[in-house]
Amino acid sequence: MVEPSPEKIQKDILTFQNYMQKKYGGQLGIGTLPATDAEVIGEEKEKRETKPKGIKFDLKPEELESYLNQYIIKQEEAKAILATKVCTHFNRIKLGVQKEVGRIKNNIIMIGPTGVGKTYIIKLIADKIGVPFVKADSTKFSETGYVGGDVENLVRDLVDEADGDINRAQYGIIYLDEIDKLAGGYSSTGPDVSRSGVQRALLKLMEETEVDLKSPFDPVALMESAMQLRKTGKIKKEKINTKDILFIVSGAFSGLEEIVKKRLNESRIGFNVPSLKKKFAYLKEIKSEDLIEYGFESEFIARLPVVATFEELEVEDLYAILKNPNSPIILGKKRDFAAYGIEIEFEGSALHKLAELSYQEKTGARGLVSAIEKVLLIYEKKLPSTEIKKVKITEATVKNPGEELKKYLNKLIKKSHRLKSVRTG
């Protein structure tokens, strides 16, 4: 992209000023802008110092993997890949190498069904490392000029997450979910040019480019530039370098296993995968050519050299998630009741039954939250109005929450009557 001249910038600002003054009269007080000799600051040929100033990273892959094991059930291969490549990425930044011709960044593509922990694992990693983290759904972006979000806003959002610290933002993580929706052959609806356009727009970001802190399509930013130009005769341009920003993308990639299967059957006569978990077995054999056939640009896939495949979660996996003392699902529900001064306890059989109900919904770990809410909503509504301070959730509670709540309250009423009888007797 050609950098606009100071004269071009001033002309655009004047055009915007005239439009705003026609719309709102003289209320804005933008005033008269300086002549065309206005300086543009920040476009010197000197490059910003790229050596990190505040990165303190000394994690080893096995240390990060051990941390992930405390929270993530199953996905052993994916955890090992992510822990290794993320640690390598940040340790190389710490090395402070200024110039690397042909450098390939460890950007990652994660493949797996919904609800298996893809987003959760990246949040855990970003939190452990202590770098700013931005997540977005790929479907909201489009090529500049189309309706949708500007992909460069992802980088600007990192600055917001870093509390305005540009240097820190340049070592953050950008996570794009539903990346499979950008594949050209994914859907018959919507213009293919838009999806491929987003892929092309992401190319430079994922490798190395500089992004203006202020979007040229943001009217507020344009007004701020006008005010600054009027006040100082200069426009200060701040940029963010993406060289060390780690990009991680993910998606369910429905139907991708069929492409892999076809390739394997053609290249290996009699190739068979295990009868169980066939989809996962095929996806473990994925190659770049399969993703290109799926509908991605070859240049886009080249920027994502690391592939981590996630397995579907079975009933026992969902049960293990609920039993995990670090489970945000159970901890969150306990806090919900603790807000009313009520302690809630789950029996193991109740957790297993919840896992069974969740598995039926086929949404992975996400179904656990839905299953628990269906069971406990009436308890959460009713118990705060009683004197109950402790409640135990059993398998019977999960099977028939309404009936069990009635029994629970009846026992409480009978107990209260007995106490009254003793006092009055």
C-alpha positions as CSV (number, residue, x, y, z in Angstrom):
1,M,0.0,0.0,0.0
2,V,1.4,3.4,-1.0
3,E,1.8,5.9,1.9
4,P,-0.3,9.0,1.2
5,S,1.5,12.4,1.0
6,P,0.9,15.2,3.5
7,E,-1.0,17.1,0.9
8,K,-3.3,14.1,0.2
9,I,-3.9,13.7,4.0
10,Q,-4.7,17.4,4.3
11,K,-7.1,17.2,1.3
12,D,-8.9,14.3,2.8
13,I,-9.3,16.1,6.1
14,L,-10.5,19.2,4.4
15,T,-13.1,17.1,2.5
16,F,-14.3,15.6,5.8
17,Q,-14.3,19.0,7.4
18,N,-16.5,20.5,4.7
19,Y,-18.9,17.6,4.9
20,M,-19.2,17.8,8.7
21,Q,-19.6,21.6,8.6
22,K,-22.3,21.3,6.0
23,K,-24.1,18.7,8.1
24,Y,-23.7,20.4,11.5
25,G,-22.9,24.1,10.6
26,G,-20.1,25.8,12.5
27,Q,-20.7,24.0,15.7
28,L,-17.7,21.7,15.5
29,G,-15.2,24.5,15.8
30,I,-12.6,22.7,13.6
31,G,-11.4,26.0,12.3
32,T,-9.1,26.8,9.4
33,L,-6.4,24.2,8.7
34,P,-2.8,25.2,8.1
35,A,-1.4,25.4,4.6
36,T,0.0,22.4,2.6
37,D,3.4,22.6,4.3
38,A,2.0,20.7,7.3
39,E,4.5,18.1,8.6
40,V,3.6,14.4,9.0
41,I,5.3,13.0,12.0
42,G,6.2,9.4,12.4
43,E,7.1,8.6,8.8
44,E,10.9,8.9,9.2
45,K,13.0,6.2,7.6
46,E,14.3,5.1,11.0
47,K,12.5,1.9,11.9
48,R,11.0,1.4,15.3
49,E,13.2,-0.6,17.7
50,T,12.0,-4.2,17.3
51,K,13.8,-5.7,20.3
52,P,11.3,-6.4,23.0
53,K,11.6,-4.0,26.0
54,G,9.4,-5.8,28.5
55,I,9.1,-9.4,27.5
56,K,10.0,-11.7,30.3
57,F,9.5,-15.2,29.0
58,D,11.4,-18.2,30.2
59,L,8.8,-21.0,30.0
60,K,9.8,-24.3,28.5
61,P,7.4,-26.4,26.4
62,E,6.9,-29.1,29.0
63,E,6.2,-26.4,31.7
64,L,3.5,-24.9,29.6
65,E,2.1,-28.3,28.7
66,S,2.0,-29.2,32.4
67,Y,0.0,-26.0,33.1
68,L,-2.5,-26.8,30.3
69,N,-2.9,-30.3,31.7
70,Q,-4.4,-28.8,34.9
71,Y,-7.3,-27.4,32.9
72,I,-7.7,-29.2,29.6
73,I,-9.1,-32.7,29.4
74,K,-7.9,-35.0,26.6
75,Q,-6.3,-33.3,23.5
76,E,-2.8,-34.6,24.4
77,E,-1.3,-34.1,21.0
78,A,-2.8,-30.7,20.5
79,K,-1.6,-29.5,23.9
80,A,1.9,-30.8,23.1
81,I,2.0,-29.0,19.7
82,L,0.6,-25.7,21.1
83,A,2.9,-25.7,24.2
84,T,6.0,-26.3,22.0
85,K,5.3,-23.9,19.2
86,V,4.1,-21.1,21.4
87,C,7.1,-21.4,23.7
88,T,9.4,-21.4,20.7
89,H,7.7,-18.3,19.3
90,F,8.2,-16.2,22.4
91,N,11.7,-17.5,23.2
92,R,12.8,-16.5,19.7
93,I,11.4,-13.0,20.4
94,K,13.4,-12.8,23.6
95,L,16.5,-13.7,21.5
96,G,16.0,-10.3,19.9
97,V,17.1,-11.2,16.3
98,Q,16.6,-8.1,14.2
99,K,16.7,-9.5,10.6
100,E,15.8,-13.0,9.5
101,V,15.5,-13.4,5.7
102,G,12.8,-15.9,4.9
103,R,11.7,-16.2,8.5
104,I,8.6,-18.4,9.0
105,K,6.5,-17.5,12.0
106,N,4.8,-20.2,14.1
107,N,1.2,-19.2,13.3
108,I,-1.1,-22.0,14.1
109,I,-4.3,-23.5,12.7
110,M,-6.5,-25.6,15.0
111,I,-9.0,-28.1,13.6
112,G,-11.7,-29.7,15.6
113,P,-15.5,-29.8,16.5
114,T,-17.2,-27.2,18.6
115,G,-16.9,-27.4,22.3
116,V,-13.6,-29.3,22.6
117,G,-11.6,-26.4,24.2
118,K,-10.0,-24.6,21.3
119,T,-10.8,-21.1,22.5
120,Y,-10.3,-22.0,26.2
121,I,-6.8,-23.3,25.6
122,I,-5.6,-20.1,23.8
123,K,-7.1,-18.0,26.6
124,L,-5.2,-20.1,29.1
125,I,-1.9,-19.7,27.2
126,A,-2.3,-15.9,26.8
127,D,-3.1,-15.6,30.5
128,K,-0.1,-17.7,31.5
129,I,2.3,-15.8,29.3
130,G,0.8,-12.5,30.2
131,V,0.4,-11.0,26.7
132,P,-2.6,-9.2,25.3
133,F,-5.1,-11.4,23.6
134,V,-7.8,-10.6,21.1
135,K,-10.4,-13.0,19.8
136,A,-12.8,-12.5,16.9
137,D,-15.0,-14.5,14.6
138,S,-13.7,-14.6,11.0
139,T,-17.2,-14.1,9.6
140,K,-17.4,-10.5,10.7
141,F,-14.6,-9.4,8.5
142,S,-14.5,-8.6,4.8
143,E,-12.3,-7.0,2.3
144,T,-12.0,-3.2,2.8
145,G,-14.8,-1.7,0.8
146,Y,-17.3,-4.4,1.6
147,V,-19.6,-4.4,4.6
148,G,-17.9,-5.8,7.6
149,G,-15.0,-5.2,9.9
150,D,-11.5,-4.1,8.9
151,V,-9.0,-6.9,9.7
152,E,-6.5,-4.3,10.8
153,N,-8.8,-3.5,13.7
154,L,-7.6,-6.8,15.2
155,V,-4.2,-5.3,15.7
156,R,-5.6,-2.0,17.0
157,D,-7.7,-4.0,19.5
158,L,-4.5,-5.5,20.8
159,V,-3.3,-2.0,21.7
160,D,-6.6,-1.5,23.7
161,E,-6.0,-4.8,25.5
162,A,-2.5,-3.7,26.3
163,D,-3.8,-0.4,27.8
164,G,-2.4,1.6,25.0
165,D,1.1,0.1,25.3
166,I,2.1,-0.3,21.6
167,N,5.3,-2.1,22.4
168,R,3.5,-4.7,24.5
169,A,0.7,-5.1,21.9
170,Q,3.4,-6.0,19.3
171,Y,3.9,-9.3,21.2
172,G,0.3,-10.3,21.6
173,I,-1.9,-13.1,20.3
174,I,-4.7,-12.7,17.8
175,Y,-7.1,-15.6,17.6
176,L,-9.6,-16.0,14.8
177,D,-12.4,-18.5,15.2
178,E,-14.6,-20.0,12.4
179,I,-11.7,-19.5,9.9
180,D,-13.3,-22.4,7.8
181,K,-16.1,-20.0,6.9
182,L,-13.5,-18.0,4.8
183,A,-12.9,-21.0,2.5
184,G,-14.1,-20.2,-1.0
185,G,-16.1,-23.4,-1.3
186,Y,-17.7,-23.3,2.1
187,S,-21.0,-21.8,1.1
188,S,-23.0,-21.0,-2.0
189,T,-24.2,-17.7,-0.4
190,G,-22.3,-14.5,-0.3
191,P,-19.6,-13.4,-2.8
192,D,-16.5,-15.6,-2.9
193,V,-14.4,-12.5,-3.7
194,S,-15.2,-11.2,-0.2
195,R,-14.0,-14.4,1.5
196,S,-10.8,-14.6,-0.5
197,G,-10.4,-10.9,0.0
198,V,-10.2,-11.4,3.7
199,Q,-7.6,-14.1,3.3
200,R,-5.5,-11.7,1.3
201,A,-6.0,-8.9,3.8
202,L,-4.7,-11.2,6.5
203,L,-1.6,-12.3,4.7
204,K,0.6,-9.3,5.5
205,L,-0.7,-9.1,9.1
206,M,0.2,-12.8,9.7
207,E,3.7,-12.2,8.3
208,E,5.0,-8.7,8.9
209,T,3.6,-5.2,8.2
210,E,2.9,-2.0,10.0
211,V,-0.6,-0.9,10.9
212,D,-1.6,2.7,11.6
213,L,-2.9,3.0,15.1
214,K,-5.8,5.1,13.8
215,S,-8.1,3.6,11.1
216,P,-8.4,5.7,8.0
217,F,-12.1,4.8,7.9
218,D,-12.8,6.0,11.5
219,P,-14.5,9.4,11.4
220,V,-13.5,10.1,15.0
221,A,-9.8,9.4,14.2
222,L,-10.1,11.7,11.2
223,M,-11.5,14.5,13.3
224,E,-8.8,14.0,15.9
225,S,-6.2,14.3,13.1
226,A,-7.9,17.5,11.9
227,M,-7.8,19.0,15.3
228,Q,-4.1,18.0,15.7
229,L,-3.2,19.4,12.4
230,R,-4.9,22.7,13.2
231,K,-3.3,22.9,16.6
232,T,0.3,21.9,15.8
233,G,0.6,21.8,12.1
234,K,1.6,18.2,12.3
235,I,-0.1,14.8,12.2
236,K,1.4,12.2,14.5
237,K,1.2,8.8,13.0
238,E,1.8,5.8,15.3
239,K,2.2,2.4,13.9
240,I,2.1,-1.2,15.2
241,N,4.4,-3.8,13.7
242,T,3.0,-7.3,13.4
243,K,6.2,-9.2,13.0
244,D,6.0,-10.8,16.5
245,I,2.3,-11.0,16.9
246,L,1.2,-14.7,17.0
247,F,-1.8,-15.6,14.9
248,I,-3.9,-18.6,15.8
249,V,-7.0,-19.6,13.8
250,S,-9.5,-22.4,14.3
251,G,-12.6,-24.0,12.9
252,A,-14.7,-27.1,12.7
253,F,-13.9,-27.7,9.0
254,S,-16.9,-29.8,8.3
255,G,-16.3,-32.1,5.4
256,L,-12.5,-31.7,5.4
257,E,-12.0,-35.3,6.4
258,E,-13.6,-36.4,3.2
259,I,-11.0,-34.6,1.2
260,V,-8.2,-36.2,3.2
261,K,-9.9,-39.6,2.9
262,K,-10.1,-39.3,-0.9
263,R,-6.4,-38.3,-1.1
264,L,-5.3,-41.1,1.1
265,N,-7.4,-43.7,-0.7
266,E,-5.9,-42.6,-4.0
267,S,-2.3,-42.5,-2.8
268,R,-2.4,-45.6,-0.6
269,I,-4.3,-48.6,-2.0
270,G,-6.2,-50.3,0.8
271,F,-5.6,-47.5,3.3
272,N,-7.8,-47.9,6.3
273,V,-8.2,-45.9,9.6
274,P,-9.3,-47.3,12.9
275,S,-13.1,-48.0,13.1
276,L,-13.5,-45.7,16.1
277,K,-13.0,-41.9,15.7
278,K,-12.5,-42.1,12.0
279,K,-12.9,-38.4,11.4
280,F,-10.1,-37.5,13.8
281,A,-7.9,-40.2,12.4
282,Y,-8.3,-38.7,8.9
283,L,-7.7,-35.2,10.1
284,K,-4.5,-36.2,11.7
285,E,-3.2,-36.9,8.2
286,I,-4.0,-33.5,6.9
287,K,-1.7,-31.7,4.4
288,S,-1.7,-28.1,3.0
289,E,-3.1,-29.4,-0.3
290,D,-6.2,-30.6,1.5
291,L,-6.8,-27.1,3.0
292,I,-6.2,-25.6,-0.4
293,E,-8.8,-27.9,-2.0
294,Y,-11.2,-27.0,0.8
295,G,-11.1,-23.5,-0.5
296,F,-8.2,-21.6,1.0
297,E,-5.6,-19.5,-0.9
298,S,-2.2,-21.3,-1.0
299,E,-0.5,-18.1,0.2
300,F,-2.8,-18.0,3.2
301,I,-2.2,-21.6,4.2
302,A,1.6,-21.0,3.8
303,R,1.3,-18.5,6.7
304,L,-0.1,-21.2,9.0
305,P,2.6,-23.9,9.1
306,V,1.6,-25.5,12.4
307,V,-1.6,-27.7,12.6
308,A,-3.1,-28.9,15.8
309,T,-6.1,-31.3,15.6
310,F,-8.6,-31.7,18.4
311,E,-10.6,-34.9,19.2
312,E,-14.3,-35.0,19.9
313,L,-15.2,-35.4,23.6
314,E,-16.9,-38.5,24.8
315,V,-19.1,-38.9,27.9
316,E,-16.2,-39.9,30.1
317,D,-14.3,-36.8,28.9
318,L,-17.2,-34.5,29.8
319,Y,-17.4,-36.2,33.2
320,A,-13.7,-35.6,33.7
321,I,-14.2,-31.9,32.9
322,L,-16.8,-31.6,35.6
323,K,-14.7,-33.5,38.1
324,N,-11.7,-31.3,37.5
325,P,-11.2,-29.1,40.5
326,N,-10.2,-26.3,38.1
327,S,-13.4,-26.7,36.1
328,P,-14.8,-23.2,35.4
329,I,-18.2,-24.7,34.9
330,I,-18.6,-26.1,38.4
331,L,-16.7,-23.3,40.1
332,G,-18.9,-20.8,38.3
333,K,-22.1,-22.5,39.5
334,K,-20.8,-22.7,43.0
335,R,-20.1,-18.9,42.9
336,D,-23.7,-18.4,41.6
337,F,-25.1,-20.0,44.7
338,A,-22.4,-18.5,47.0
339,A,-23.7,-15.1,46.0
340,Y,-26.8,-16.0,48.1
341,G,-24.8,-17.5,50.9
342,I,-25.6,-21.0,49.8
343,E,-23.1,-23.8,49.5
344,I,-23.7,-26.3,46.7
345,E,-22.2,-29.8,46.5
346,F,-22.3,-32.2,43.6
347,E,-22.3,-36.0,44.0
348,G,-20.1,-37.9,41.5
349,S,-23.2,-39.8,40.1
350,A,-24.9,-36.4,39.5
351,L,-21.9,-35.1,37.5
352,H,-21.8,-38.3,35.4
353,K,-25.5,-37.9,34.6
354,L,-24.9,-34.3,33.6
355,A,-22.1,-35.5,31.3
356,E,-24.5,-38.0,29.7
357,L,-27.2,-35.3,29.1
358,S,-24.6,-32.9,27.7
359,Y,-23.2,-35.5,25.3
360,Q,-26.6,-36.0,23.8
361,E,-26.6,-32.3,22.7
362,K,-23.4,-32.9,20.5
363,T,-21.9,-29.6,21.4
364,G,-19.0,-30.8,23.4
365,A,-18.2,-29.0,26.7
366,R,-20.5,-26.2,25.8
367,G,-23.4,-28.5,26.4
368,L,-22.3,-29.0,30.0
369,V,-23.3,-25.4,30.9
370,S,-26.7,-25.8,29.2
371,A,-27.3,-29.2,31.0
372,I,-26.5,-27.7,34.4
373,E,-28.6,-24.7,33.9
374,K,-31.7,-26.8,33.0
375,V,-31.3,-28.7,36.2
376,L,-30.4,-26.0,38.7
377,L,-32.3,-23.0,37.5
378,I,-35.3,-23.7,39.7
379,Y,-33.0,-24.2,42.7
380,E,-31.2,-21.0,42.0
381,K,-34.6,-19.2,41.9
382,K,-36.2,-20.8,44.9
383,L,-33.5,-21.5,47.5
384,P,-32.4,-17.8,48.1
385,S,-35.9,-17.2,49.5
386,T,-35.5,-20.0,52.1
387,E,-33.3,-20.5,55.1
388,I,-31.3,-23.3,53.3
389,K,-27.6,-22.6,53.4
390,K,-26.3,-25.9,51.9
391,V,-27.7,-28.2,49.2
392,K,-26.5,-31.4,47.7
393,I,-27.1,-32.3,44.0
394,T,-27.7,-36.0,43.5
395,E,-28.4,-38.1,40.4
396,A,-32.0,-38.0,41.3
397,T,-31.8,-34.2,41.3
398,V,-30.5,-34.3,37.7
399,K,-33.1,-36.8,36.5
400,N,-36.1,-34.9,38.0
401,P,-35.1,-31.5,39.4
402,G,-38.6,-30.2,40.1
403,E,-39.8,-33.3,42.0
404,E,-36.6,-33.4,44.1
405,L,-36.9,-29.7,44.9
406,K,-40.4,-30.3,46.3
407,K,-39.1,-33.2,48.4
408,Y,-36.3,-31.1,49.7
409,L,-38.6,-28.2,50.7
410,N,-41.1,-30.6,52.3
411,K,-38.4,-32.1,54.4
412,L,-37.4,-28.5,55.4
413,I,-41.0,-27.7,56.3
414,K,-41.4,-30.9,58.4
415,K,-38.1,-30.2,60.2
416,S,-39.3,-26.7,61.0
417,H,-42.6,-28.0,62.4
418,R,-40.7,-30.5,64.6
419,L,-38.5,-27.8,65.9
420,K,-41.6,-25.6,66.7
421,S,-43.3,-28.5,68.4
422,V,-40.2,-29.1,70.6
423,R,-40.1,-25.4,71.5
424,T,-43.8,-25.1,72.3
425,G,-43.9,-28.5,74.1
